[in-house]
């Protein structure tokens, strides 16, 4: 069956056989898919000042950085679909408004995420906080959300240049985190920085998975692009063989380089969020199938958009589909099956 890959808006994804329209979006049809685990999601992040957003408010709708009214082409890297006006608004929301309770981020809350999970059959989502050495406590917000509902599993975040690195990590470990998020482009630390290398060693000793933002995405600042080059991730993989690393976005625009890393190092995993069908097709053809994980990068994108790509490419392989959407994450993160 030739399936469409270009859509007028989010609701138009209902032309695919696994979805049906609902309001301005889609929901999955019952009984067609395994329960899904999304290993890459966020709620609103706060910097400089304490959280000004009520993370437990149901605002009725979610304002995505790729709005539901926009056309969607599944073939390229997903941010190609974000127009200049939406891109400018996204950057304002993630920067100037990060100390406020205003903007689209006020809708990036726990109830809004869980509602979307219910609509799409997502059993659990991994919350990924991002912190600086000072003036942010996003890990604590993610951990609190994870304690409120078993549907959300919190990772921690400790900036490599945090004072008392091990002690701060251990405080988060004591809450039950299963991994940590490291974002070189936002935290402005190279993946192979000596302090980052120490963090990976500590994570491995504590049986924590490290989920990186990995690879340039084309819309970041120049310094962030420089820090995200995929070749910088090889040294950590090589020198921390007991630490398991998830390459978020599968290397983004450098997915071919990330693919080589996952074939070379047994402790490397690929995560699908933001990849287009072009990159994801190569990944599914060549990567070890037990080391591919589904992610969405919610609330940048509705979870149905990355889900549709996996469904299209696994149409004739239900075993691979289940592995990517659920089983690989269960095994890696020790989640209840």
C-alpha positions as CSV (number, residue, x, y, z in Angstrom):
1,X,0.0,0.0,0.0
2,X,1.3,3.4,-0.9
3,X,0.8,5.6,2.1
4,X,0.7,9.4,2.1
5,X,3.7,11.3,3.6
6,X,2.5,14.9,3.2
7,X,-0.4,16.3,5.1
8,X,-2.3,19.6,5.2
9,X,-2.3,19.7,9.0
10,X,-2.2,17.5,12.1
11,X,-5.8,16.3,11.7
12,X,-5.0,15.2,8.1
13,X,-2.8,12.4,9.5
14,X,-6.1,10.5,9.8
15,X,-5.5,9.5,6.1
16,X,-3.1,7.0,7.6
17,X,-4.8,3.7,8.6
18,X,-3.8,3.8,12.3
19,X,-5.4,7.2,13.0
20,X,-8.8,8.8,13.1
21,X,-9.6,12.5,13.3
22,X,-10.5,14.2,16.6
23,X,-11.0,17.9,16.9
24,X,-7.8,19.5,15.5
25,X,-5.7,16.4,15.9
26,X,-5.8,12.6,15.6
27,X,-6.2,9.7,17.9
28,X,-5.2,6.1,17.3
29,X,-7.7,3.4,16.4
30,X,-8.2,0.8,19.1
31,X,-6.5,-2.5,19.0
32,X,-4.0,-1.8,16.2
33,X,-0.8,-0.9,18.1
34,X,1.1,-2.1,21.1
35,X,1.3,0.1,24.2
36,X,3.9,2.8,23.4
37,X,6.8,4.2,25.4
38,X,8.0,7.6,24.5
39,X,11.6,8.1,25.7
40,X,11.9,11.8,24.8
41,X,9.4,14.3,26.2
42,X,9.4,17.5,28.3
43,X,7.2,19.7,30.3
44,X,7.8,23.4,30.6
45,X,11.3,24.3,31.8
46,X,12.2,27.3,34.0
47,X,15.4,29.2,34.3
48,X,16.6,32.2,36.5
49,X,13.5,32.2,38.6
50,X,11.3,29.4,40.2
51,X,8.7,27.8,38.0
52,X,5.9,30.3,37.3
53,X,3.7,27.8,35.4
54,X,1.3,25.5,37.0
55,X,2.6,22.2,35.7
56,X,-0.6,20.4,36.9
57,X,-3.0,22.7,35.1
58,X,-5.2,21.2,32.3
59,X,-5.4,24.1,29.8
60,X,-7.7,22.1,27.4
61,X,-5.3,22.4,24.5
62,X,-1.6,22.2,23.9
63,X,0.2,24.8,21.9
64,X,3.0,22.9,20.0
65,X,6.0,24.6,18.5
66,X,4.9,23.1,15.3
67,X,1.2,24.2,15.5
68,X,-1.5,21.7,14.7
69,X,-2.7,23.9,11.8
70,X,0.6,23.7,9.9
71,X,1.2,21.4,7.0
72,X,3.5,18.4,7.7
73,X,5.9,16.6,5.4
74,X,7.2,13.4,7.0
75,X,10.1,12.9,4.7
76,X,12.7,15.6,5.9
77,X,14.0,16.3,9.4
78,X,10.9,17.6,11.2
79,X,11.9,21.1,11.9
80,X,11.8,21.9,8.2
81,X,8.1,22.1,8.7
82,X,8.4,25.0,11.1
83,X,8.0,28.3,9.2
84,X,9.9,31.5,10.0
85,X,7.1,33.0,12.1
86,X,6.7,29.8,14.1
87,X,10.5,29.5,14.6
88,X,10.8,33.0,15.9
89,X,7.9,32.4,18.3
90,X,9.5,29.2,19.5
91,X,12.8,30.9,20.2
92,X,11.1,33.6,22.2
93,X,9.2,31.0,24.1
94,X,12.3,29.0,25.0
95,X,14.5,32.0,25.9
96,X,12.9,35.3,27.0
97,X,9.8,33.6,28.5
98,X,11.7,30.9,30.4
99,X,11.5,32.9,33.6
100,X,7.8,33.7,33.2
101,X,4.4,31.9,33.2
102,X,3.5,33.3,29.7
103,X,3.5,32.0,26.2
104,X,3.0,28.6,24.7
105,X,4.9,27.0,27.4
106,X,2.0,27.6,29.9
107,X,0.3,24.7,28.0
108,X,3.2,22.3,28.4
109,X,1.8,20.7,31.5
110,X,1.5,17.2,32.9
111,X,-2.3,16.8,32.3
112,X,-2.0,18.0,28.7
113,X,0.8,15.5,28.0
114,X,-1.1,12.6,29.7
115,X,-4.3,13.4,27.7
116,X,-2.3,13.1,24.5
117,X,-0.8,9.9,25.7
118,X,-4.3,8.5,26.3
119,X,-5.4,9.5,22.9
120,X,-2.5,7.8,21.1
121,X,-2.0,4.7,23.3
122,X,1.3,5.9,24.9
123,X,1.6,4.0,28.1
124,X,4.6,5.9,29.5
125,X,6.6,9.0,28.6
126,X,10.1,9.8,29.9
127,X,10.4,13.3,31.2
128,X,13.8,15.0,30.3
129,X,14.8,18.0,32.4
130,X,17.7,20.3,31.5
131,X,19.5,22.2,34.2
132,X,22.4,24.6,34.6
133,X,24.8,24.7,37.6
134,X,22.7,27.4,39.2
135,X,19.3,29.1,38.8
136,X,17.3,26.1,37.6
137,X,15.6,23.2,39.3
138,X,14.0,21.4,36.4
139,X,15.0,18.0,37.6
140,X,13.1,18.5,40.8
141,X,10.0,19.4,38.8
142,X,10.3,16.3,36.6
143,X,10.8,14.1,39.6
144,X,7.8,15.5,41.3
145,X,5.7,14.9,38.2
146,X,6.9,11.3,38.0
147,X,5.8,10.7,41.6
148,X,2.3,12.0,40.9
149,X,1.7,9.5,38.1
150,X,3.4,6.3,37.0
151,X,2.6,7.2,33.4
152,X,5.6,9.6,33.6
153,X,9.1,8.4,34.3
154,X,11.6,11.1,35.4
155,X,15.2,11.4,34.3
156,X,17.5,13.7,36.2
157,X,19.7,16.5,35.1
158,X,23.0,17.5,36.6
159,X,25.1,20.1,34.8
160,X,28.7,18.8,34.4
161,X,30.0,22.0,36.0
162,X,27.7,21.8,39.0
163,X,29.5,22.0,42.4
164,X,29.5,18.8,44.3
165,X,28.7,16.8,41.2
166,X,28.5,13.4,42.7
167,X,26.5,14.5,45.7
168,X,24.0,16.3,43.5
169,X,23.6,13.3,41.3
170,X,23.1,11.0,44.3
171,X,20.3,13.2,45.6
172,X,18.5,12.6,42.4
173,X,19.4,8.9,42.3
174,X,17.7,8.6,45.7
175,X,14.4,9.6,44.2
176,X,14.5,6.7,41.8
177,X,15.6,8.3,38.5
178,X,16.5,5.8,35.8
179,X,18.8,8.1,33.8
180,X,20.0,11.7,33.2
181,X,19.6,14.1,30.3
182,X,22.7,15.8,28.9
183,X,22.1,18.6,26.3
184,X,25.4,19.9,25.0
185,X,23.7,22.6,22.8
186,X,21.7,24.1,25.7
187,X,24.1,23.4,28.6
188,X,27.0,24.7,26.5
189,X,29.3,21.9,27.4
190,X,31.0,19.7,24.8
191,X,30.0,16.0,25.0
192,X,33.7,15.1,25.5
193,X,34.5,17.8,28.1
194,X,36.4,16.3,31.0
195,X,33.7,17.3,33.5
196,X,31.1,15.7,31.3
197,X,33.3,12.6,31.1
198,X,33.3,12.5,34.9
199,X,29.5,12.7,34.9
200,X,29.2,9.8,32.6
201,X,31.5,7.7,34.8
202,X,29.4,8.5,37.8
203,X,26.2,7.7,35.9
204,X,27.5,4.3,34.8
205,X,28.5,3.4,38.4
206,X,24.9,4.2,39.4
207,X,23.4,2.2,36.6
208,X,21.9,5.3,35.0
209,X,21.3,5.7,31.3
210,X,22.5,8.9,29.7
211,X,20.2,10.4,27.1
212,X,22.1,13.0,25.0
213,X,20.8,15.6,22.6
214,X,23.0,14.5,19.7
215,X,23.7,16.2,16.5
216,X,23.1,19.6,14.9
217,X,19.5,20.5,14.0
218,X,20.2,23.5,11.8
219,X,18.2,26.1,13.7
220,X,20.4,26.5,16.8
221,X,23.1,29.1,17.6
222,X,26.5,28.6,16.0
223,X,28.2,27.6,19.4
224,X,25.4,25.1,20.0
225,X,25.9,23.6,16.6
226,X,29.6,23.3,17.2
227,X,29.1,21.5,20.5
228,X,26.6,19.0,19.0
229,X,28.8,17.6,16.2
230,X,28.4,13.8,16.3
231,X,32.1,13.0,16.2
232,X,32.4,14.6,19.7
233,X,30.3,11.8,21.1
234,X,32.7,9.0,20.2
235,X,35.2,9.5,23.0
236,X,32.5,9.2,25.8
237,X,31.2,6.0,24.2
238,X,34.6,4.5,23.8
239,X,35.9,5.4,27.3
240,X,32.7,4.5,29.3
241,X,31.8,1.1,28.0
242,X,29.7,0.3,31.1
243,X,27.5,3.4,30.7
244,X,24.6,3.2,28.2
245,X,24.0,6.2,26.1
246,X,20.9,7.1,24.0
247,X,21.8,9.4,21.1
248,X,18.7,11.7,21.1
249,X,17.4,12.5,17.6
250,X,19.7,9.8,16.3
251,X,22.3,12.4,15.5
252,X,19.8,14.8,14.0
253,X,21.1,16.0,10.6
254,X,24.2,13.8,11.0
255,X,22.3,10.6,11.4
256,X,24.7,8.7,9.2
257,X,27.5,9.5,11.6
258,X,25.3,8.4,14.6
259,X,24.5,5.2,12.7
260,X,28.2,4.4,12.5
261,X,28.6,5.0,16.2
262,X,25.7,2.7,17.2
263,X,27.1,-0.1,14.9
264,X,30.6,0.4,16.5
265,X,29.7,0.6,20.2
266,X,27.4,-1.8,22.0
267,X,26.5,0.8,24.6
268,X,25.0,3.2,22.1
269,X,21.3,3.5,21.3
270,X,19.4,5.6,18.7
271,X,16.2,7.5,19.6
272,X,13.9,8.5,16.7
273,X,12.4,11.9,17.6
274,X,12.6,14.5,14.8
275,X,14.1,12.2,12.2
276,X,12.3,12.3,8.9
277,X,11.4,9.2,6.9
278,X,14.7,9.7,4.9
279,X,16.9,9.3,8.0
280,X,14.6,6.8,9.8
281,X,14.6,4.5,6.8
282,X,18.4,4.3,6.8
283,X,18.4,3.7,10.6
284,X,15.9,0.9,10.4
285,X,17.8,-0.7,7.5
286,X,21.2,-0.6,9.2
287,X,21.0,-0.2,13.0
288,X,20.8,-3.1,15.5
289,X,17.0,-3.4,15.9
290,X,17.2,-3.9,19.6
291,X,18.9,-0.5,20.0
292,X,16.3,1.8,18.4
293,X,13.9,3.7,20.7
294,X,10.8,5.7,20.0
295,X,10.8,9.4,21.0
296,X,8.6,12.4,20.2
297,X,10.2,15.5,21.7
298,X,6.8,16.6,23.0
299,X,5.7,19.5,23.2
300,X,7.8,20.6,20.2
301,X,5.7,18.2,18.2
302,X,2.5,16.3,18.6
303,X,3.3,12.6,19.4
304,X,1.4,11.4,16.4
305,X,3.9,12.9,14.0
306,X,7.0,10.8,15.0
307,X,4.7,7.9,15.6
308,X,3.3,8.0,12.0
309,X,6.9,7.7,10.7
310,X,7.6,4.5,12.7
311,X,4.3,3.0,11.7
312,X,4.8,3.7,8.0
313,X,8.3,2.1,8.0
314,X,7.3,-0.9,10.1
315,X,4.0,-1.6,8.2
316,X,5.2,-5.1,7.2
317,X,7.3,-5.9,10.4
318,X,5.1,-6.0,13.5
319,X,8.0,-7.5,15.6
320,X,10.3,-4.6,14.8
321,X,7.4,-2.1,15.4
322,X,6.8,-3.5,18.9
323,X,10.6,-3.5,19.7
324,X,10.9,0.2,18.7
325,X,7.7,1.4,20.3
326,X,7.9,-0.5,23.5
327,X,10.1,-3.6,24.2
328,X,13.6,-2.0,23.7
329,X,12.7,0.8,26.2
330,X,11.3,-1.7,28.7
331,X,14.5,-3.7,28.6
332,X,16.9,-0.7,28.6
333,X,15.2,1.2,31.4
334,X,14.0,-1.6,33.5
335,X,10.3,-0.5,33.2
336,X,7.4,-2.7,34.3
337,X,6.3,-5.0,31.4
